[in-house]
Structures are given as C-alpha cells and as structure tokens.
Amino acid sequence: MKIDRSFVSHLSGTTGTNFLDALIHLGKTLGLLTIAEGIEEGSQLKHLQHQGCDEGQGFLFSKPLPAEEIERLILRSSSLVGAR
C-alpha cells in the first residue's frame, strides 16, 4: 500500500501523525507491504520505521534520477549496507 507524501508531510501535527499511523496499521492488518513516499527528513524516516512502515522513498534518499544512474545508486547503497 503506497502512502502519499501528503500524509508524510503532516507528521508534525498530532492529527496527521495519528492518521498516518492508522494507515500503516491498516496496511499491516491487511498483510500489505507499506511504502511511504515523500520522505524528506530523518525524523520522518525514524517515525515511519518505528511504526513498522516497510519501505520509503523521497528526497532524503535521492533526488529523481535518470534510469542509467539508478544502477550506480543501488550498487553504492548495497555496498554501504554491507559495510555495517
């Protein structure tokens, strides 16, 4: 289940946080992979991870890239993860 960036951008308010958390919980209850888009800040990523969101995308990870640059990004990211 893909969670729109508009929900992620409202993480600063209690109502927005509660709604986002409910969306993640709904996805989990239905057995769906949850993917949040529009992640721009580390605090947003931490909150989503804490709530059990499976995956994320946004400017925090990378700006939009041409297809030929994606492979390099994935290879670089994989080598960083392996180094932990």
Backbone torsions as a table, in degrees:
resi	resn	phi	psi	omega
1	MET	NA	124.5	-179.0
2	LYS	-92.5	126.9	-178.9
3	ILE	-99.7	120.6	-175.4
4	ASP	-62.9	149.0	-179.6
5	ARG	-57.7	-28.4	-178.7
6	SER	-62.8	-30.6	177.4
7	PHE	-76.2	-36.5	179.8
8	VAL	-69.6	-36.5	-177.9
9	SER	-69.4	-17.3	179.9
10	HIS	-95.8	20.5	-178.8
11	LEU	-64.2	-18.6	-177.1
12	SER	-73.8	-25.8	-179.6
13	GLY	-95.9	149.3	-178.2
14	THR	-61.0	-44.6	-179.3
15	THR	-62.0	-44.3	178.9
16	GLY	-63.0	-39.9	179.0
17	THR	-65.2	-45.8	179.9
18	ASN	-61.4	-41.7	-179.0
19	PHE	-67.4	-43.5	178.5
20	LEU	-61.8	-45.1	178.5
21	ASP	-60.5	-38.9	178.5
22	ALA	-65.6	-37.9	177.8
23	LEU	-63.4	-44.6	179.2
24	ILE	-62.9	-44.3	179.3
25	HIS	-62.3	-40.9	177.9
26	LEU	-60.8	-47.2	178.2
27	GLY	-58.2	-44.7	179.7
28	LYS	-63.9	-43.2	-179.8
29	THR	-60.9	-36.6	179.7
30	LEU	-83.9	-1.0	179.3
31	GLY	74.0	26.3	-178.6
32	LEU	-98.2	148.8	171.3
33	LEU	-70.7	130.2	179.5
34	THR	-105.1	130.9	-178.0
35	ILE	-129.6	120.4	178.3
36	ALA	-98.7	134.8	177.1
37	GLU	-110.3	159.6	177.0
38	GLY	82.8	25.3	178.8
39	ILE	-76.8	120.0	-177.2
40	GLU	-121.3	-15.7	-175.8
41	GLU	-129.8	149.2	178.3
42	GLY	-59.3	-35.1	179.8
43	SER	-64.9	-35.0	176.4
44	GLN	-65.4	-44.8	179.2
45	LEU	-60.7	-45.7	179.5
46	LYS	-59.3	-44.0	-179.5
47	HIS	-62.9	-46.7	-179.4
48	LEU	-62.0	-41.8	178.2
49	GLN	-64.6	-42.4	179.5
50	HIS	-61.2	-34.4	-179.8
51	GLN	-82.9	-7.2	176.7
52	GLY	92.3	17.5	175.9
53	CYS	-63.7	133.8	-172.6
54	ASP	-75.0	-43.0	-174.7
55	GLU	-144.0	164.4	178.9
56	GLY	-151.3	161.0	176.3
57	GLN	-146.4	154.8	178.5
58	GLY	155.5	179.3	-176.9
59	PHE	-64.4	-20.6	176.4
60	LEU	-59.3	-34.4	-178.0
61	PHE	-90.0	-43.1	-179.0
62	SER	-173.5	151.3	169.9
63	LYS	-74.5	164.9	176.2
64	PRO	-57.9	138.8	-175.7
65	LEU	-126.1	150.6	170.2
66	PRO	-65.0	153.2	-176.0
67	ALA	-53.1	-39.4	-176.3
68	GLU	-69.1	-18.7	178.8
69	GLU	-90.5	-14.5	-176.6
70	ILE	-65.4	-40.3	-179.6
71	GLU	-59.5	-43.7	178.6
72	ARG	-61.8	-41.3	179.1
73	LEU	-62.4	-44.3	-179.9
74	ILE	-64.5	-44.3	179.3
75	LEU	-63.4	-41.2	179.0
76	ARG	-66.0	-42.7	179.5
77	SER	-65.5	-39.9	179.9
78	SER	-63.7	-39.5	-179.2
79	SER	-70.6	-31.4	176.9
80	LEU	-69.8	-39.8	179.1
81	VAL	-66.0	-40.5	-179.9
82	GLY	-66.9	-22.4	-177.9
83	ALA	-80.4	-9.9	-176.6
84	ARG	-70.9	NA	NA
